Amino acid sequence: MSTAHCTLLFSIFAVVKTLITTSLTSLPKPLKPFSPFSKTLNLTRTPSPPCDTSTPNDTVELLLTNRDDVLGLMKMERRITKTHNDTVLGSHWFPYFDRFKCGSVDLSSSEVLQAVGPYMMEERKERIRNTVQNRTYSLCLVVEGLTDFGNVSAVFRSADALGFQSVHVISCDSSKRYRQNRHVSMGAEKWLDIELWDSAKDCFQVLKSRGYRIATTHVGIDAVSIYDMDWSCPTAIVVGNENRGISDEALELSDLHCSIPMKGMVDSFNVSVAAGILMHHAVCDRTSSLGSHGDLTPEETRILLAEFSLRHSKSMISIAHDYAKRKAATPKPKL
């Protein structure tokens, strides 16, 4: 091949290469790599943003640092106790009125159960009935100043499993970052009545107005063994910080100090373990002396059944509101 032919071929090749490069660069760039599954499955993983150490990301932690979220868990209208002069209604404290507010319309617990009952599976309704039958407000648990929300979550789970309906949380430090524990509570917080307090004084004042004696866990010469206590008496059991224990303020304001007898070389349990032992013994003692741990009246049982049914899912709330609308639209019979 002559030199002239070679020069011509190289010139043609250069022109073609330029045309191809220009054509490709003028095409719009794809937004993401092509995948045959792109319509149904995104195979690329978007990097997670850096963690904000000031923002709680645990379910229980978020709940306990937002009072509105806690109040939102409870559906039936609640009694409000503000001062030590409030009167305790009945033989034991019960927090709910027989009333669920749907705008301008009120539904009774019977109406709530009538409205949502057909939309719940029988197995679920039976589970709720068995749970409510074993609930009590005669005993409640108070956790003070815990710094590990994993412990709080574990306490919630034990309280639910052992039939304690009322749990109080005093001054959790939400400014710290805690380890992940989304699955520790197993969703128990959804089924408990949780109340948040800024100080032991505020909490104890209200609890005493509701008829509770305050029993703080404390290792001291004046502490009563939990095995010698009368658990048929309405009692608020208080457990304290993982390191410091119960605060001086709580010890001073409590009615009695109690302890779990220790048989080993160490002198304390993990706080969530201690709470579990206390609650379990109280349940066993009440079952032995009273015949059962659950002690709600038929009316209270019905109200709590309605409460649990409304907590079951958001759709139950919508169903109850639709029922209330139909109730409001129904003409009242003339007398």
DOMI-577259 format. One record per residue (C-alpha): x, y, z. Coordinates in steps of 0.5 Angstrom, whole numbers, plus 500, padded with zeros to 3 digits. Each point is the difference from the previous one (the first is absolute). Example, Ala and Ser with C-alpha at 12.3 -4.5 7.8 and 13.67 -1.06 7.14 Angstrom:
// residues 2
525491516;502507498;
// end
This chain:
// residues 335
500500500;503507498;501505505;495504497;494495501;503499507;499508501;493500498;498494504;503503506;496507499;493496499;501496506;502507504;493503497;496494502;503500507;498507501;493499497;499495505;503503506;496507499;493495499;501497507;502506504;494504497;495494503;497502506;503496506;496495504;497501507;502493502;503494497;496496496;497494503;495495497;497500507;500508501;492500500;499495505;507500504;505506502;506496500;505506502;500502507;500507502;505502505;497501507;501507502;505501506;497499507;497506504;502498507;496505503;493497497;497494503;499494495;497495505;493499500;500500508;504506500;496504495;494498504;503502507;503507498;493502497;494501504;495501495;502493497;499496507;493504501;498498492;501492502;494501505;493500497;495500505;499507504;504500506;499503507;505505501;503501507;504506502;501501507;500496507;493502501;497496495;495495502;501492498;494497497;498493502;505495504;506501495;502505495;497499493;502506495;495499494;493503500;495496496;500505494;504500493;499507497;499500492;500507499;493503503;498493501;501495506;500493499;500495507;504494500;495496498;499504494;507499498;500493501;494499496;503505494;507496500;498493502;498498493;507502497;504496505;502493499;497496506;507497501;502508502;494501504;501494504;508502501;497507502;495497505;505496503;505505501;495505503;497495505;507500503;502507500;500504507;501508502;501498507;507499499;504505495;507500498;505507501;506500496;505506503;506503496;502494496;505502495;499494495;494499496;501493499;499499507;494504500;497496494;502494504;496502506;494502495;500493497;500497507;495504503;495498494;502493501;498500507;493504500;503507502;496505496;503506503;507502499;503507502;507503498;503505503;505505497;504496495;506503497;498501493;506504498;505494500;500495494;498493502;501493497;496497495;494496503;494501496;498492501;501500507;493502502;497496495;495506499;498499507;499508501;494500495;496496506;502504506;498506503;506504500;501507504;506504500;502504506;506506501;501498507;499495505;496505504;495501495;499493499;499498507;495505501;496498495;501493502;498501507;494504498;498493496;500496506;507497499;506499506;506501497;505495501;508501497;505495499;506501505;505496503;500503507;499498508;493502499;498497494;494494500;501494496;495500495;498493502;498503507;495505496;493500499;499501493;492500500;501507502;500505494;508501499;504504496;507496499;506505498;507498497;505505499;506502496;505494498;506503503;497505506;494496502;494504502;501507501;500503507;494504499;496494498;503496506;497506505;493501496;499492500;496496505;504494501;507497498;500493497;505496498;502493496;504495505;506499497;504493501;506501496;506505500;497505496;495505503;496502495;496498493;500503494;494505500;496496495;501494503;498503507;494503497;498493497;501496507;496505504;494500495;500493500;501499507;494505501;496496495;501493503;498503507;494503498;498494496;501496506;497505505;494502496;499495495;502504494;504506498;495503495;495504504;496504496;493501501;495498494;499507498;508502500;501493496;495502495;503507499;507497500;498496495;498506495;506503502;504494497;496499494;501507498;507500501;500493496;501504493;499507497;494497496;496499507;500507501;498502493;494495501;498502507;500507497;495498494;496497505;499506504;499504494;494495498;498501508;499507499;496500494;495495503;494504502;499499507;493497502;495506502;497499507;
// end
